Amino acid sequence: MIAEPVTFIGKCLRYHGFKGEVVIALEPSVRKYIQKAEWVFINIDNSPVPFFVESISATDQSAILKLKGIDKEKQLPEILQQDVFVASSLFPSKFKPQQNEFQGFTVFSQEKEIGTAHELVDYNGNLLLQVFNHEKEILIPVNDNTIVSVDKRKKKIVVEVPEGLLELYL
């Protein structure tokens, strides 16, 4: 049982290398607060299991965590696709993770409007931006190569999609 409150930060997607590192898909807006986490809690069999964090390398969408006790010989497949939490004390008292942070943003490719962003989704370890163009769903990979800019004030996302991707959906 956890003695202090915890906050959901993301989902454990996959292993990274063979030294006990795991990739976590992060909830929007949590990156700057988790850099000093000493422990993470990963749900295993519906119970939060603590893991000591040896190092964290985070971007806006994901983090690579080196967890003590997990290495090439001792990888725990039961942690994959599980929810990850950290102590709530790492966050400001009024902090609320921003789920669906980009919902309602207009998504553009170059100057052409693609549609309206709905949410970020994890699909087999790949982070995708779910966009709707009328009734059609479009899934755009989220990485440094596809997201050109995000303007929160104008609620606008500019993407550079791989050639032929939009034609598959439209």
N, C-alpha and C positions, 0 to 999 in steps of 0.2 A: 504494500500500500504506500502511496506517495504522501509524504508528510506536508508538502506545500503545494499550492495550486500550480498547475502547468498550463501552457498555451500551445495549441497546435501550430506547428511551423511548416509541415509538409508531409511528403510521403517518401519512403525509402525506395528508390527505383531499381538500382543495380549496383554491383560491385565495380570499383574502379581500380584496375590493376590487381596485384596479388599481395598487397601489404596491409590488408584490413581496411581499405578505404571504401566508402560507400557514397553514392550520389543521391542527394535528397532534392526532390522538386520542391522549391520553396513557395509558400504563400506570398503573394505580393506584399511588399512593405516590411518584411521581417528581417531582411539581410543585415541591416545596420545594427540590429539589437542582439543578434546571436553570436557575434564575433567573440564575445567573452564567455560563451557557455563552457562550463567545465563538464557538464553531464547532459546527455540527451536521454529521453525515455522513448523506447520503441515498443509498440504493442506486440506482444507475443502471446498467443492463446488468450486474447482479451485482457491481458494484464500488462501494465507498463513496466518494462524491464529497463533498469538504468545501465547506461554505458558511459564510461569515462571517455572524454574527448581529448585526444592528444593534439589534434590540429584541425583547423577549419579554413577552407578556402572557398569564398562565396562570391557569386555573381548575383544579379537581380533575380534570376529565375531558378538557380540551383546552387547547391553547395556540395563540396567534397569534404567528407569528414573522415579522419583517421580515428578509429575506435580501438581502445585498448582491449586486448583479449581476442581480437579478430585478426587473423593473418591468413597467409596462403593455405596453411594446413587446417585452419579452424574457421571456415566461413559458415555462417548460419543462414541457410536458405530461408528459414522461417521469418527473417526480418524483411525480406524483399516484399514490396508492395504494402508495407505496413505504415500506419500513421506514426509520425515523430513529433515529440513534444519537448519543450524546455521549460525551466522554471519561469513562472510568470514574473518573478522579481527582476528579470532581465529587461522588462519592458516598462515604459512610463506608466504611471497608475491609470491614466485614462486611455491607454492604447487599446485599440480594437483592430485585429488583423483585417485587412481590406480584401475580403473575398469578392470575386468578380469586379475587381478594381477598374477594369476597362469596359464593363458592360455599358452599352449605349454609345461607345465611341464610334465615329465613322472611320472606316478603314479604306485607304487609298493605295493604289499601285501606280506609281508615277503620278499622273494627274487624274487618273480614272478612278471613280468611286467603285469599290468592290462590294461593300455592304456595311452592316452594323455588327460590331463586336458583341459577343454574348458572354463568353467566359474563357478562361484558360483551362485546358483539359489535359490530363495525362493519358496517353495512349501507348501502352506497352513500353513505358520508359521514355517516351518522347513527348515533350511539351508542345501543345498545339493551341493556336488561337482559333476558337470557334466563331465563325462569322456567318451571318445570315444575309442572303441576297434574296429578298422577297421570301419565298418559302424554302429556298435551297440552302443547304448547309455547306459551308466551305471550311476546310481545316487547313490552316497555314502553320507550317513549322515555326517555332519560336527559337531563334538563335541570333547570334551576332551578325550573320549574313543576311537574314530576312527582315529584321526590324530596323528600318532606316531612322525613324524618329517617332517620338510620342509627345504630343502637345496636350497636357492635361487641361490647360485653360480653354483651348478650342475643342477639346474632346475629339482629337484627331490622331490616328495612327497611320504612318506611311510605311509600307512594306515593299520589299523587292522579292517577288516570288519566283521560284524556279520556272524556267521556260516550260510552258505547256500545262502548268498546274491548274490555272484558272479554267482553261478549256475543258479539263476533266469534269469540272463541276457545273459550268454554265452552258 
